[in-house]
Amino acid sequence: MGNAVESLLEAGDDIDIIIVDDGSTDDTALIADKYAEKYPELIRVVHKTNGGHGSAVNAGIENAQGLYFKVLDSDDRLDPAVLAEVMDSLRFYSKEEQPLDMLVTNFVYDKLGTPDSKKKVMSYEGEIPEKFVCSWELCNFGKGDYLLMHSVIFRTQLLRDCGLKLPEHTFYVDNIYVYEPLLKVERIYYLNRNLYYYFIGREDQSVNEAVMIKRVDQQLKVNYLMLDYYLENRDTMCENKRRFAYMYNYLEIITTVSLVLLILDGSPEALAKRKDLLDYIYKRSKRLYAKFKLGVMGTVMTLPGKTGRLVAQESYKLFQKFYGFN
């Protein structure tokens, strides 16, 4: 957590740092309070009972006083020099009559043991225009191009206006965080700089494949919530074709991940959950089911039998390489 907080301190007096102590049982509360004592003008601490990552983000949004909001996980960090550029951009565009809804930056997969020169950068060059505020009409996201929590800064009031409330005690809610607010995002600015360093590589990390298989029920919970949101708001999404295409593609990726995790588990219970997910999509919307099944990913992920599941596993590896799944 120290590395995360220290990476923020050179951003200037305009920054509002909220450290959320989510019922920690280690020294988090003590360290957080010491930071608040040392930097009382910049840092505030929220102490709460444990509710998980989503609950901590909810607490941050509720207590935020800044015009814009960004999540920084405690084991990650920001580049201070790039953060200064981000703050300059936000200061500049905050003076405009129509506020900026979302600022996008690159992020770096800060993989354990990987030298800096070989770390993967998630860039949006060619997908979002640079150096001016744009709308969805000018964005060009492909199927494998997707925003993660690490790449976005939202206008705080926009998060509140869309009623974003992440589920508690659930991993992978960052997918909901970067999905639901997009329905209200109109003005987008892309700064082609590497701001966020996303630490990965620990064996116990939530995005480790073995850990994801164990926690597949939480992945499914997020998947079902996103499915419901898509179906309930489809008409509004369709008002902008490029936004609609992006939001469908993202949902397709999340659903593909869920299905392949259940296939990798391979137990009768997991395969039953795979069938339940597909049945749920079919019952909620035959139109969505047909769209998914007729796509490249859906065709492979719904192949029947043991041979079909083996094909799905191998195809997913190709999808990861071709579309850039992490």
C-alpha positions as a Markdown table, in Angstrom:
| # | Residue | x | y | z |
|---|---|---|---|---|
| 1 | Met | 0.0 | 0.0 | 0.0 |
| 2 | Gly | 2.9 | 2.3 | 0.7 |
| 3 | Asn | 4.0 | 2.1 | -2.9 |
| 4 | Ala | 0.5 | 2.9 | -4.1 |
| 5 | Val | 0.1 | 6.0 | -1.9 |
| 6 | Glu | 3.6 | 7.3 | -2.5 |
| 7 | Ser | 3.0 | 7.2 | -6.3 |
| 8 | Leu | 0.1 | 9.8 | -5.7 |
| 9 | Leu | 1.8 | 12.3 | -3.5 |
| 10 | Glu | 3.4 | 14.4 | -6.2 |
| 11 | Ala | 0.2 | 15.1 | -8.1 |
| 12 | Gly | -0.4 | 18.4 | -6.4 |
| 13 | Asp | -2.9 | 19.9 | -4.0 |
| 14 | Asp | -5.9 | 19.1 | -6.2 |
| 15 | Ile | -5.8 | 15.4 | -5.6 |
| 16 | Asp | -8.1 | 13.8 | -3.0 |
| 17 | Ile | -6.7 | 10.5 | -1.7 |
| 18 | Ile | -9.1 | 8.2 | 0.0 |
| 19 | Ile | -7.6 | 5.1 | 1.6 |
| 20 | Val | -10.3 | 2.5 | 2.3 |
| 21 | Asp | -9.5 | 0.1 | 5.1 |
| 22 | Asp | -11.9 | -2.7 | 4.3 |
| 23 | Gly | -11.9 | -4.4 | 7.7 |
| 24 | Ser | -8.2 | -5.3 | 7.3 |
| 25 | Thr | -6.7 | -7.6 | 10.0 |
| 26 | Asp | -3.1 | -6.6 | 9.4 |
| 27 | Asp | -1.4 | -3.2 | 9.8 |
| 28 | Thr | -3.4 | -1.5 | 7.0 |
| 29 | Ala | -5.5 | 0.6 | 9.4 |
| 30 | Leu | -2.4 | 1.8 | 11.3 |
| 31 | Ile | -0.4 | 2.6 | 8.2 |
| 32 | Ala | -3.4 | 4.4 | 6.6 |
| 33 | Asp | -3.9 | 6.6 | 9.7 |
| 34 | Lys | -0.2 | 7.5 | 9.8 |
| 35 | Tyr | -0.4 | 8.7 | 6.2 |
| 36 | Ala | -3.5 | 10.8 | 7.0 |
| 37 | Glu | -1.7 | 12.3 | 10.0 |
| 38 | Lys | 1.3 | 13.2 | 7.8 |
| 39 | Tyr | -0.7 | 14.5 | 4.8 |
| 40 | Pro | -4.0 | 15.8 | 6.4 |
| 41 | Glu | -4.7 | 18.1 | 3.4 |
| 42 | Leu | -4.4 | 15.2 | 0.8 |
| 43 | Ile | -5.4 | 12.0 | 2.5 |
| 44 | Arg | -8.5 | 10.8 | 4.3 |
| 45 | Val | -9.1 | 7.3 | 5.6 |
| 46 | Val | -12.4 | 5.3 | 5.6 |
| 47 | His | -12.5 | 2.5 | 8.1 |
| 48 | Lys | -15.3 | 0.0 | 7.5 |
| 49 | Thr | -16.3 | -3.7 | 8.0 |
| 50 | Asn | -15.0 | -6.1 | 5.4 |
| 51 | Gly | -17.2 | -6.1 | 2.3 |
| 52 | Gly | -14.7 | -7.0 | -0.5 |
| 53 | His | -13.3 | -5.0 | -3.4 |
| 54 | Gly | -16.6 | -3.8 | -4.7 |
| 55 | Ser | -17.6 | -2.5 | -1.3 |
| 56 | Ala | -14.4 | -0.6 | -1.0 |
| 57 | Val | -14.9 | 1.0 | -4.4 |
| 58 | Asn | -18.5 | 1.9 | -3.3 |
| 59 | Ala | -17.1 | 3.6 | -0.2 |
| 60 | Gly | -14.6 | 5.5 | -2.3 |
| 61 | Ile | -17.3 | 6.8 | -4.6 |
| 62 | Glu | -19.5 | 7.8 | -1.6 |
| 63 | Asn | -16.7 | 9.7 | 0.1 |
| 64 | Ala | -15.1 | 11.3 | -3.0 |
| 65 | Gln | -15.0 | 15.1 | -3.1 |
| 66 | Gly | -13.1 | 15.4 | -6.3 |
| 67 | Leu | -14.6 | 16.1 | -9.7 |
| 68 | Tyr | -13.0 | 12.9 | -11.2 |
| 69 | Phe | -12.6 | 9.5 | -9.7 |
| 70 | Lys | -10.0 | 6.8 | -10.2 |
| 71 | Val | -9.5 | 3.4 | -8.4 |
| 72 | Leu | -5.9 | 2.4 | -7.5 |
| 73 | Asp | -5.6 | -1.1 | -5.9 |
| 74 | Ser | -3.2 | -1.3 | -3.0 |
| 75 | Asp | -0.7 | -3.5 | -4.7 |
| 76 | Asp | -0.5 | -1.4 | -7.9 |
| 77 | Arg | 1.0 | 2.1 | -8.5 |
| 78 | Leu | 0.8 | 5.1 | -10.8 |
| 79 | Asp | 3.6 | 6.8 | -12.7 |
| 80 | Pro | 4.0 | 10.2 | -10.9 |
| 81 | Ala | 5.2 | 12.0 | -14.0 |
| 82 | Val | 2.3 | 10.7 | -16.1 |
| 83 | Leu | -0.1 | 11.5 | -13.3 |
| 84 | Ala | 1.0 | 15.1 | -13.4 |
| 85 | Glu | 0.1 | 15.2 | -17.1 |
| 86 | Val | -3.3 | 13.6 | -16.3 |
| 87 | Met | -4.0 | 16.2 | -13.6 |
| 88 | Asp | -3.1 | 19.0 | -16.1 |
| 89 | Ser | -5.5 | 17.6 | -18.6 |
| 90 | Leu | -8.3 | 17.3 | -16.0 |
| 91 | Arg | -7.7 | 20.8 | -14.9 |
| 92 | Phe | -7.9 | 22.1 | -18.4 |
| 93 | Tyr | -11.0 | 20.3 | -19.5 |
| 94 | Ser | -12.8 | 20.9 | -16.2 |
| 95 | Lys | -13.1 | 24.6 | -17.3 |
| 96 | Glu | -15.1 | 23.7 | -20.4 |
| 97 | Glu | -18.9 | 24.2 | -20.4 |
| 98 | Gln | -19.5 | 20.5 | -21.1 |
| 99 | Pro | -17.5 | 18.4 | -18.7 |
| 100 | Leu | -15.3 | 15.5 | -19.7 |
| 101 | Asp | -17.0 | 12.2 | -18.9 |
| 102 | Met | -14.1 | 9.8 | -19.1 |
| 103 | Leu | -10.3 | 10.1 | -19.5 |
| 104 | Val | -8.5 | 7.0 | -20.8 |
| 105 | Thr | -4.8 | 6.2 | -20.3 |
| 106 | Asn | -2.6 | 3.2 | -21.0 |
| 107 | Phe | -1.7 | 0.7 | -18.4 |
| 108 | Val | 1.2 | -1.7 | -17.9 |
| 109 | Tyr | 1.1 | -5.4 | -16.9 |
| 110 | Asp | 3.7 | -5.1 | -14.2 |
| 111 | Lys | 4.4 | -8.9 | -14.1 |
| 112 | Leu | 6.5 | -10.3 | -11.3 |
| 113 | Gly | 10.0 | -11.0 | -12.5 |
| 114 | Thr | 9.6 | -9.4 | -15.9 |
| 115 | Pro | 12.1 | -6.7 | -16.9 |
| 116 | Asp | 10.6 | -3.2 | -17.7 |
| 117 | Ser | 11.6 | -3.5 | -21.3 |
| 118 | Lys | 9.4 | -6.6 | -21.8 |
| 119 | Lys | 6.3 | -5.6 | -19.8 |
| 120 | Lys | 3.1 | -5.6 | -21.8 |
| 121 | Val | 1.5 | -2.3 | -22.4 |
| 122 | Met | -2.3 | -2.0 | -22.9 |
| 123 | Ser | -2.6 | 0.9 | -25.3 |
| 124 | Tyr | -5.6 | 2.4 | -27.0 |
| 125 | Glu | -3.7 | 4.0 | -29.9 |
| 126 | Gly | -5.8 | 3.7 | -33.1 |
| 127 | Glu | -8.9 | 2.9 | -31.1 |
| 128 | Ile | -9.5 | 6.4 | -29.5 |
| 129 | Pro | -8.4 | 9.6 | -31.2 |
| 130 | Glu | -5.7 | 11.5 | -29.4 |
| 131 | Lys | -5.3 | 15.2 | -28.3 |
| 132 | Phe | -8.9 | 16.2 | -28.5 |
| 133 | Val | -12.2 | 15.3 | -26.8 |
| 134 | Cys | -14.2 | 12.9 | -28.9 |
| 135 | Ser | -17.5 | 10.9 | -28.8 |
| 136 | Trp | -18.2 | 7.2 | -29.4 |
| 137 | Glu | -18.7 | 7.9 | -33.1 |
| 138 | Leu | -14.9 | 8.5 | -33.5 |
| 139 | Cys | -13.8 | 5.5 | -31.4 |
| 140 | Asn | -12.8 | 2.3 | -33.2 |
| 141 | Phe | -12.7 | -0.5 | -30.7 |
| 142 | Gly | -12.3 | -4.0 | -32.1 |
| 143 | Lys | -13.4 | -7.2 | -30.4 |
| 144 | Gly | -10.2 | -7.6 | -28.4 |
| 145 | Asp | -10.0 | -3.9 | -27.4 |
| 146 | Tyr | -11.5 | -3.3 | -24.1 |
| 147 | Leu | -11.2 | -0.8 | -21.2 |
| 148 | Leu | -10.3 | -2.1 | -17.8 |
| 149 | Met | -10.5 | -0.3 | -14.4 |
| 150 | His | -6.9 | 0.5 | -14.7 |
| 151 | Ser | -7.3 | 2.6 | -17.8 |
| 152 | Val | -10.3 | 4.8 | -16.9 |
| 153 | Ile | -10.9 | 7.9 | -14.9 |
| 154 | Phe | -14.6 | 8.7 | -14.7 |
| 155 | Arg | -16.4 | 12.0 | -13.7 |
| 156 | Thr | -17.5 | 11.3 | -10.1 |
| 157 | Gln | -21.0 | 12.6 | -10.6 |
| 158 | Leu | -21.5 | 10.4 | -13.6 |
| 159 | Leu | -20.8 | 7.4 | -11.4 |
| 160 | Arg | -23.4 | 8.6 | -9.0 |
| 161 | Asp | -25.9 | 9.5 | -11.6 |
| 162 | Cys | -25.8 | 6.0 | -13.2 |
| 163 | Gly | -26.5 | 4.5 | -9.8 |
| 164 | Leu | -23.4 | 2.3 | -9.8 |
| 165 | Lys | -23.3 | 0.0 | -6.8 |
| 166 | Leu | -20.9 | -2.9 | -7.0 |
| 167 | Pro | -21.9 | -6.2 | -5.2 |
| 168 | Glu | -20.1 | -7.0 | -2.0 |
| 169 | His | -17.9 | -10.0 | -1.2 |
| 170 | Thr | -17.4 | -10.6 | -4.9 |
| 171 | Phe | -14.3 | -10.7 | -7.1 |
| 172 | Tyr | -14.2 | -9.5 | -10.7 |
| 173 | Val | -16.6 | -6.6 | -10.1 |
| 174 | Asp | -14.1 | -4.3 | -11.9 |
| 175 | Asn | -15.9 | -5.6 | -15.1 |
| 176 | Ile | -19.1 | -4.0 | -13.9 |
| 177 | Tyr | -17.3 | -0.8 | -12.9 |
| 178 | Val | -16.0 | -0.3 | -16.5 |
| 179 | Tyr | -19.3 | -1.4 | -18.1 |
| 180 | Glu | -22.4 | 0.2 | -16.6 |
| 181 | Pro | -21.1 | 3.9 | -16.6 |
| 182 | Leu | -20.4 | 3.7 | -20.3 |
| 183 | Leu | -24.1 | 4.2 | -21.0 |
| 184 | Lys | -23.8 | 7.8 | -19.8 |
| 185 | Val | -20.3 | 8.5 | -21.2 |
| 186 | Glu | -20.4 | 10.9 | -24.1 |
| 187 | Arg | -17.2 | 13.0 | -24.0 |
| 188 | Ile | -14.0 | 11.0 | -24.0 |
| 189 | Tyr | -10.3 | 12.0 | -23.9 |
| 190 | Tyr | -7.4 | 9.7 | -24.5 |
| 191 | Leu | -3.9 | 10.5 | -23.1 |
| 192 | Asn | -1.5 | 8.0 | -24.8 |
| 193 | Arg | 0.7 | 7.6 | -21.7 |
| 194 | Asn | 1.4 | 4.7 | -19.4 |
| 195 | Leu | -0.2 | 5.8 | -16.1 |
| 196 | Tyr | -1.2 | 2.6 | -14.3 |
| 197 | Tyr | 1.2 | -0.3 | -13.3 |
| 198 | Tyr | -1.0 | -3.4 | -12.7 |
| 199 | Phe | 1.0 | -5.8 | -10.6 |
| 200 | Ile | 0.4 | -9.5 | -11.6 |
| 201 | Gly | 2.1 | -12.8 | -11.2 |
| 202 | Arg | 1.3 | -13.9 | -7.6 |
| 203 | Glu | 0.0 | -17.4 | -7.3 |
| 204 | Asp | -2.8 | -16.3 | -5.0 |
| 205 | Gln | -3.9 | -13.4 | -7.2 |
| 206 | Ser | -7.6 | -13.3 | -8.2 |
| 207 | Val | -6.7 | -13.2 | -11.9 |
| 208 | Asn | -4.6 | -16.4 | -11.7 |
| 209 | Glu | -6.4 | -19.0 | -13.8 |
| 210 | Ala | -6.4 | -21.7 | -11.1 |
| 211 | Val | -7.8 | -19.1 | -8.6 |
| 212 | Met | -10.5 | -18.0 | -11.1 |
| 213 | Ile | -11.6 | -21.6 | -11.5 |
| 214 | Lys | -12.0 | -21.9 | -7.8 |
| 215 | Arg | -13.9 | -18.6 | -7.7 |
| 216 | Val | -16.0 | -19.3 | -10.8 |
| 217 | Asp | -19.2 | -18.7 | -8.9 |
| 218 | Gln | -18.2 | -15.0 | -8.4 |
| 219 | Gln | -17.3 | -14.7 | -12.1 |
| 220 | Leu | -20.7 | -16.1 | -12.9 |
| 221 | Lys | -22.4 | -13.6 | -10.5 |
| 222 | Val | -20.7 | -10.7 | -12.4 |
| 223 | Asn | -21.6 | -12.3 | -15.7 |
| 224 | Tyr | -25.3 | -12.6 | -14.9 |
| 225 | Leu | -25.4 | -9.0 | -13.6 |
| 226 | Met | -23.8 | -7.8 | -16.8 |
| 227 | Leu | -26.2 | -9.9 | -18.9 |
| 228 | Asp | -29.2 | -8.4 | -17.1 |
| 229 | Tyr | -27.8 | -4.9 | -17.5 |
| 230 | Tyr | -27.3 | -5.4 | -21.2 |
| 231 | Leu | -30.8 | -6.7 | -21.8 |
| 232 | Glu | -32.5 | -4.0 | -19.6 |
| 233 | Asn | -30.6 | -1.2 | -21.3 |
| 234 | Arg | -30.2 | -2.5 | -24.9 |
| 235 | Asp | -32.5 | 0.0 | -26.4 |
| 236 | Thr | -30.5 | 2.9 | -25.0 |
| 237 | Met | -27.3 | 1.2 | -26.0 |
| 238 | Cys | -28.5 | 1.0 | -29.6 |
| 239 | Glu | -28.9 | 4.8 | -29.8 |
| 240 | Asn | -25.1 | 4.8 | -30.6 |
| 241 | Lys | -23.9 | 1.9 | -32.8 |
| 242 | Arg | -20.3 | 2.1 | -31.8 |
| 243 | Arg | -21.0 | 2.1 | -28.1 |
| 244 | Phe | -23.5 | -0.7 | -28.6 |
| 245 | Ala | -20.9 | -2.8 | -30.5 |
| 246 | Tyr | -18.3 | -2.2 | -27.8 |
| 247 | Met | -20.7 | -3.2 | -24.9 |
| 248 | Tyr | -21.8 | -6.3 | -26.8 |
| 249 | Asn | -18.3 | -7.4 | -27.5 |
| 250 | Tyr | -17.3 | -6.9 | -23.8 |
| 251 | Leu | -20.2 | -9.0 | -22.7 |
| 252 | Glu | -19.3 | -11.7 | -25.2 |
| 253 | Ile | -15.7 | -11.8 | -23.8 |
| 254 | Ile | -16.9 | -12.0 | -20.2 |
| 255 | Thr | -19.4 | -14.8 | -21.1 |
| 256 | Thr | -16.6 | -16.7 | -23.0 |
| 257 | Val | -14.3 | -16.5 | -20.0 |
| 258 | Ser | -17.1 | -17.9 | -17.8 |
| 259 | Leu | -17.8 | -20.8 | -20.1 |
| 260 | Val | -14.1 | -21.7 | -20.6 |
| 261 | Leu | -13.5 | -21.6 | -16.8 |
| 262 | Leu | -16.4 | -24.1 | -16.3 |
| 263 | Ile | -15.0 | -26.3 | -19.1 |
| 264 | Leu | -11.5 | -26.2 | -17.5 |
| 265 | Asp | -13.1 | -27.2 | -14.2 |
| 266 | Gly | -14.7 | -30.2 | -15.9 |
| 267 | Ser | -16.7 | -31.4 | -12.9 |
| 268 | Pro | -20.4 | -32.4 | -13.4 |
| 269 | Glu | -21.3 | -29.4 | -11.2 |
| 270 | Ala | -19.3 | -27.0 | -13.4 |
| 271 | Leu | -20.7 | -28.4 | -16.6 |
| 272 | Ala | -24.2 | -28.1 | -15.2 |
| 273 | Lys | -23.5 | -24.4 | -14.5 |
| 274 | Arg | -22.3 | -24.0 | -18.1 |
| 275 | Lys | -25.6 | -25.3 | -19.3 |
| 276 | Asp | -27.5 | -23.1 | -16.8 |
| 277 | Leu | -25.7 | -20.0 | -18.2 |
| 278 | Leu | -26.5 | -20.8 | -21.8 |
| 279 | Asp | -30.1 | -21.7 | -20.9 |
| 280 | Tyr | -30.4 | -18.4 | -19.0 |
| 281 | Ile | -29.3 | -16.4 | -22.0 |
| 282 | Tyr | -31.7 | -18.3 | -24.2 |
| 283 | Lys | -34.6 | -17.8 | -21.9 |
| 284 | Arg | -33.9 | -14.1 | -21.3 |
| 285 | Ser | -33.3 | -13.3 | -25.0 |
| 286 | Lys | -33.4 | -15.7 | -28.0 |
| 287 | Arg | -32.0 | -12.8 | -30.0 |
| 288 | Leu | -29.0 | -12.4 | -27.8 |
| 289 | Tyr | -28.5 | -16.2 | -27.6 |
| 290 | Ala | -28.5 | -16.5 | -31.4 |
| 291 | Lys | -26.1 | -13.5 | -31.8 |
| 292 | Phe | -23.7 | -15.1 | -29.3 |
| 293 | Lys | -23.9 | -18.6 | -30.7 |
| 294 | Leu | -23.4 | -17.5 | -34.3 |
| 295 | Gly | -20.3 | -15.5 | -33.4 |
| 296 | Val | -16.8 | -17.1 | -33.5 |
| 297 | Met | -16.4 | -17.4 | -29.8 |
| 298 | Gly | -20.0 | -18.6 | -29.2 |
| 299 | Thr | -19.8 | -21.2 | -31.9 |
| 300 | Val | -16.8 | -22.8 | -30.3 |
| 301 | Met | -17.9 | -22.4 | -26.7 |
| 302 | Thr | -21.2 | -24.1 | -27.3 |
| 303 | Leu | -19.9 | -27.2 | -29.1 |
| 304 | Pro | -21.4 | -30.3 | -27.5 |
| 305 | Gly | -19.7 | -33.3 | -25.9 |
| 306 | Lys | -16.2 | -33.9 | -24.6 |
| 307 | Thr | -14.6 | -33.3 | -28.0 |
| 308 | Gly | -16.4 | -30.0 | -28.2 |
| 309 | Arg | -15.1 | -29.0 | -24.8 |
| 310 | Leu | -11.5 | -29.9 | -25.8 |
| 311 | Val | -11.9 | -27.8 | -29.0 |
| 312 | Ala | -13.2 | -24.9 | -26.8 |
| 313 | Gln | -10.2 | -25.1 | -24.5 |
| 314 | Glu | -7.7 | -25.0 | -27.4 |
| 315 | Ser | -9.6 | -22.3 | -29.3 |
| 316 | Tyr | -9.6 | -20.1 | -26.2 |
| 317 | Lys | -5.8 | -20.1 | -26.2 |
| 318 | Leu | -6.0 | -18.8 | -29.8 |
| 319 | Phe | -8.5 | -16.2 | -28.8 |
| 320 | Gln | -6.2 | -15.0 | -26.0 |
| 321 | Lys | -3.4 | -14.5 | -28.6 |
| 322 | Phe | -5.5 | -13.1 | -31.4 |
| 323 | Tyr | -7.8 | -10.8 | -29.4 |
| 324 | Gly | -5.3 | -10.0 | -26.6 |
| 325 | Phe | -7.2 | -11.6 | -23.7 |
| 326 | Asn | -5.3 | -11.4 | -20.5 |
